[in-house]
Amino acid sequence: MTTIATTRAPEDPGAPPAGSAAPERTEPQRLRRSRLAAGRRRTALLWALLLAGPNIALLLVFVYRPLVESLYLSTLQWNLGSPTARFVGLGNYVEWFTAP
């Protein structure tokens, strides 16, 4: 009869025994990782603001400002030849919707 000898590789003395759970992380390691993650989030937020900022500024200047100004001007009774305008509130809208 023939016997087969099996050899095992020596185990790492610093590694946990087979079948046991991984060692708990210490508090300084967790704190260091959370600080790194917070720094990455701050950097990502800064880049997002730097890239989106000019787009938002242009949108405000060229879309929303004229929209608000036109809504304000629609509440005035104003002739182009006259230097003064009279505030009539929603009177222009009432007149427009009730006109035949």
ZIBELSUL-V111669 format. One record per pair of residues at least 24 apart in sequence whose C-alpha atoms are under 8 Angstrom apart, sorted by the first residue. I is the first residue (numbers start at 1). J is the second residue. D is the distance in whole Angstrom. If there is no record, write none. Layout:
i->I j->J d->D
i->I j->J d->D
This chain:
none
